[in-house]
Amino acid sequence: MSGDSFTEIKGGVTAPRSFLAGSVYAGIKAGNTSRADIAFIHSEIPAVAAGTFTTNRVKAAPVRVSRAHIRAEETQTIVANSGNANACNGVIGIEHAKQMVRATAKAFGVKERGVLVASTGRIGVPLPIEAMEAAIATAPGAVCDAKGEGSLRAAEAIMTSDTFPKEMAVELELHGTTVRIGGIAKGAGMIDPNMATMLAFVTTDATIEKKLLGEALLDAVEQSFNRITVDGDMSTNDTVLMLANGAAGAPALHNGDPEFERFQEALNHLLFNLARMIVEDGEGVTKFVTIQVHGAKSRQDSREAAEAVANSVLTKCAWFGGDPNWGRIMDAIGYSGARIREEMIDIYYDGLIAVKNGTPASTPFEQLQKVVAEPRFTITIDLHMGEAEYTVYTTDLSTRYVELNMGE
């Protein structure tokens, strides 16, 4: 698949030059006797890094450590584990995150502040740090870039309740040089805008200074991970990290340069598709639903209305049951906080009008039912209050979701 200026390729985070990835097994999660649970992404040359993190005020230890390390001028390695969030473990949690960093720095021969750390899994359980340190020591022999095998191993190692590994890469020409961007992600439950329980790691061999890389990543996250919701629960561990090592040898990108705009377009595409995979793999999901709000008074109003509908338990249960119950949508719009006039609201299901001027339209109920029976559909809401618009990607809420979250 291609965009106007880029092409999708294989290889994930190892598609960009001089990046290696892989995984090792440490036995972090009880009952897991074989699947790797620590992932690594390593740049063979120093890189600059950018990151975005959870806005939850309860932040996991790896989030706190990585937020400090992301300020370093050079970064080379990311280490991430699944099976344990290392959250709400107090001082020992911070120390364990730092021990992961120290073990990784020693294994790869890099500076400690050049290592970023992430975790995902159960909250409130200390890491089995001794076993993890022993496993991390073997990491250099476990990373590779051959045909993307290392990227796939890393993507699999960070999975928790995910049903498939999520990875993607794109390439484009910048100043006559082929540049690549690759990424992996995980996430299935506790997904909500403003970063959710998800991890995403992105690499590029483009040459870009640290500040501009941060701006590019923030823009891409806003268009992707900040627009998805599965269950409205925000995690303590949400992290998106990006490394740029300049290994392609292309001239440096600059803000306002048309080449930077093309790079931004490709990055946005990559992150949007990783975010889409997370929604499609949501726990117990049977429907992928796009919520579009048009005609709002302000961007904030459009976002509030879209997120209220996307997170409404009533609407999500109705979608699971195949019921196009637009009354629940109207209700969510009403309590969203957005400025509205009930008598001006229109609602469409895949282009079929269900509500006109705040009252039932003439579209037969059976036609709306056919739309909601599909695995993917779009609900468009026109508030007729202004020009602002916003889109959120969400899911239904199924009985399977309840089963998956009843505890172990």
Secondary structure, DSSP 8 states (H G I E B T S, - for coil): -B-SS-EEES-GGGSSTTEEEEEE----STT-SSS--EEEEEEEEEEEEEEEE---SS--HHHHHHHHHTTSS-EEEEEEESSB---S-HHHHHHHHHHHHHHHHHHHT--GGGEEEEEBS-TT----HHHHHHHHTTGGGTEE-GGGHHHHHHHHHT-SS-SS-EEEEEEEEETTEEEEEEEEEE-SSS--SSS-S-EEEEEE-S---HHHHHHHHHHHHHTTGGGB-SSS---S--EEEEEE--TT------TT-HHHHHHHHHHHHHHHHHHHHHHHT-TT---EEEEEEEEESSHHHHHHHHHHHHH-HHHHHHHHTT---HHHHHHHHHHS-----GGG-EEEETTEEEEETTEE-SS-HHHHHHHHTSSEEEEEEE--S-SEEEEEEEE---HHHHHHTS--
